[in-house]
Amino acid sequence: MYYSLILLAILVFVFILQLAFPPLTGMFYFSPSRVVSEPWLLFTSMFLHGGVTHLFFNAWALFLFGPPLERRIGRREFLKIFFAAGIVGSLFYWATILIGIIPPIPALGASGAIFGVMGALAVFAPDLRIFIWFFPMRMREAVVLWFLLEFIGTFDISSGVASAAHLGGLAFGYFYAKYTKRNMEEYYNPWARYGYY
């Protein structure tokens, strides 16, 4: 079974716990005022969601993009990208608070991690066709669109979306996948690092 689907099940289970025990959310979401003394919030916040719609879209994206990436890079690398992208996303979001782009608003959600998965899939399956707002698009084109939208969204305080977390996760997933793909190519073809003339 794909680890991405196991992660999806965990997200659903944690959301049920949030509903059953509401204080859980405040204990483990990303709080700018507590993160220095409680650094684990960078990690725990990615398992929490702010409502059914929030959970649905993240779960749907993980369901669509997780298994194809996992098939291409394996379970271990997939988990590395998911968790590291989630943490990097939280750090990006925190950075926008520290430099005064947005006010210190708490955040939660797996979006940063999932954007990391999508960014990595754009490297390993650039010609994979997906639909965005009913328009067909290749992953290599989609990642550019996502980057632009989230970059603009980072400066939109009124959106209520932690776009900086999406942007950080996307950038990490993309560049880590580029590094990983190059290493995989050199492992299977040691001459890949050299040019031909």
N, C-alpha and C positions, 0 to 999 in steps of 0.2 A: 504493500500500500504506500502511496505517496505521502511523504512527510508533510507536504503542503496541505493535504486534506486532513491530516491529524491536527495540524495547527488551526485549520478552520474550525474543527470540532472543539478545540480548546477555547477559541474565541467565543463560540456560541455558549459553551459551558460557563465561562467566566461572566458573560453577560447575564445569564440566568442567576448566577450568584449575586451580581450587582442588583438585580431586581429583588432578590430575596433578602439581601442585606445591604441596603442603600449606603451606610457609612463606608463600605468597602471602596467605593469610588473615590471619596475624598482622602482615603488613607493611601491610595496607590497611584493617583493620577500625577501628571507632571506639574509640580507647583514651583514657580520661579523662586519663591521665597524660602523653599525648603530643600531645593535640590543640592545645595552645597553640603548641608548636613545629612541629607538622605539621597546620595547619588544613585541608589537603586531605582529611584523614580524614573530615571532615563530609560530603564528597561521595563519596569512593571506597567508604565502608562500605555505601552503598545498593546496590551491585552484587554484594555478597557474601551468601552464605547459609550457615546452620549445618547443613544437611542436606537430604536429598531432600524430606522432608515440608514443611520450611520453604519451600523453593523452589516446591514444587507449589502450595501455597495462595496464595503471592504471585503466581505465574504465572497461576493460574486466575482470581484477582481482577482482574489486569491485563487478561486476555483478555476477561473479562465487561464490565468497566466502562470500559476504555480507549477502544475504538472508538466507543461511543455518545457519550462526551464529546468525542472528537476530531471527530466529525461535526458537533457543535453549535458548537464554538468554533474549529476550525481547528488545524492542526499546531503553529503557533508558540505559541499560547496553551496548548495542551496540554503542550508541552515545558516551558514556563515553570512551569506548575503542578506537573508531575511533579518537576522538579529542585529548585525552590524549596521545595516541601513536604517533600522528602527532607531537605534541609539544615535547614529549620526544625524538623523532627522530631528530628534529631540534637541541635539546640540545646536543645530542650525536655528531652530526655533528660539532657543535660549539666547543665541547670539543676536537675533533681531531685537530681543528685549533689552539686552545689555547695551546695545548701541543706540537704542531709543527709536527704532522704527515702529515698534508696536508697544502698547502698554503690557505690564506683567499679568497676563491672563493665563490661568491654568489650561492645560491641554491634555488630550487623551486620544487614543486610537492607533490602529495598526497601519494607517495610511503611509507613513514614512517607510516602513518595512516593505509594504506592497509596491510602492513606487520604486523601491530598490529592485524588486523582482522584475518589474516592467522594464526598468532601465537595462538590467542585465539581459533580459530576453531580446531587447533590441540589438544587442551585440551578437548573441548566439543564434538568433533567427531573424535577421534584419528584413527578410522578404516575407515573413509571416503576415498574412492579411487579416486585419481586424476591422471592426466597424466602430467609428466614433460619431455619435449623433447621426447614425444611419448612413454615414459616408464611409466607403471602403478606403482603407489606408494601410500602407506597409508599416511594420514596427519601426523601421528606421526613420520614417516620416513622423509617426506618432510621437516618438520620443522628443523630437524637436518641438512639436506642438505643445506637448505636456510641459517641457522646459519653459517655453515662453509664457504659457498661461500661469504656471506657478510662480515664475519670476515676477510677473505683473501683480499677481495675487498677494505676494509677500508684502507689498506696500499698501494693500487695501485693508485698512483696519476694520472697516464695517462688515466685511464678508463673514466673519465668524469662523473662518477656515484657517487652519495653521498651514498656510501654503509654504512657508519656509521649511517646515518639516517634510513636506512632499518634495520640495526642491532638493533638500539635503539628501534624502533617501534616494531620489532619482539619480543625482550626481554620483553618489557612492556606488550604487548598483552598476551604473554604466561604466565608470572608470575601473572599478574592481573587475568587472567582467572583461574589459579590454586587456587588463593585466593577466587575468587567468587564461584567457583564450590564447594570448601570445605564448605563455608558458606551456600550455597544452600542445600547441603547434610545434614548439621547439623540442618538446619531449618526444613526440612521435616522428618529428623530422628535424634532426639536429642541424640540418643545413638551412632551415627556414630563416635563420637570423641573417644569412648572407645574401647580398644582392647578386644578380647575374648580369654579366656583360659579355 
